[in-house]
Amino acid sequence: MLRIDDEERRARLARRHGVAPGRRLDTVEQAAGAMVALHATDPAGLFLSAWARVDGFTVPDLERALHDDRTLVKHMVMRRTLFAVPRESMPVVQAAASRRIAAVERRRLERELGEAALVDDPSRWFDAAAAAVVRHLGAGEPLTSTQLRERIPELDLAIAYGAGKSWAGRAGVGPRVLTCLQASGTVLRAGNAGPWTTSRPTWALTRDWLGADLPELDEDAARAELVARWLGAFGPGTVRDLRWWLGSTVAAVRRALADVGAVEVELDGGTGHVLPDDVEPVGAVDPWVALLPGLDPTTMGWTERAWYLGPHGPQVFDSAGNAGPTIWVDGRVVGGWTVTPAGDVELVLLEDVGRDARRAIDAEAERLTAWLDGTEVRPRFPPALTRSAARSP
């Protein structure tokens, strides 16, 4: 069996993810395509992922792609996670991942509505609420969830949770209906009513935002295509990596790997897979450093992470598996970073990286500080090491 060691995996990461100087990309569309899609759960993190990969990147570059040209689309796909997806990939991710999420989310919402005795027939209620959303958005004007709730009485319901607990409260069902309709491909996030560091989406019908409904693809064929794209960007990877990244099953992943003719390779930590035309070494790369934001697709690309995290997993990932901002040296995570209220980047190193690497990291921090130009950025999921740093005088 062909062997691909950790050093080769880190060289592939540097060459293919656009994060090493000299390997960066020209456009935000290229950056998203190189990673299959860019994480968009953290609104600021999406922009910072683009900054890390595109030389000369500006905020309007991504806003143009998302809102004007619509070459990138925010969509709920793998693992019920929001991504910025290349427009041409939308039918593939919809069939391979989103369609199943829509069914699961609808069943969950209907079950909870029934348990709370809020409606007599949860399925009929959902159909009525969904039809009302489509009718109101059909006028052609993107609307916020608040505007939709004001116009559609069905969306103004709330489900109580945590009865008798200190954290008890009520959660509105309107956003959950929109989640179901988004995952089904009926509606999409359109504009953003806030600055780039916040998420205040407006909603539009998919056929209005993109000019047509998404075509229906076969699920197995779409999954195989998505697995091939993941292997091209992240391979080699294990079955466990792919099952986690897709939010799918082991059986479905194995079928997809067989469909694309994936080749088994020996890794330092087990057995992985690559595309059949991707077995040759890519060659060493020059020393490099990078500052990647929380939930960056490189940090979140695998679930078996020892080859790039080393012992730093507990300092980088929270208990729910969300990664914070990271410092990278030659394909390894060596620390994290945070941004002060004044917009200055502060570093938190977890190991001695040597004089040359430290100088390069400092220079990258200065570059990001200059780009932020006083903008405060708070990661949605700060890890333990940056939370501690933020509390320190």
TAFEN-V503557 format. One line per field, one symbol per residue. burial: 1 if it has 16 or more other C-alpha atoms within 10 Angstrom, else 0. A space follows every 10 residues. Layout:
BEGIN
burial = ???
END
This chain:
BEGIN
burial = 0001011111 1111111111 1011101111 1111111111 1111111111 1111101000 0110111001 1111111101 0111111011 1111111111 1100110011 0010000010 0110010011 0111011000 0111100110 0101100010 0000000000 0011111111 1111111111 1100011011 1111110111 0001000011 1111111111 1111111111 1111111100 0110011011 1111101000 1111100010 0000100111 1111111111 1110101110 0110111000 0111111111 1111111111 0011111110 0000001001 1001100110 1100111111 1111110000 000
END
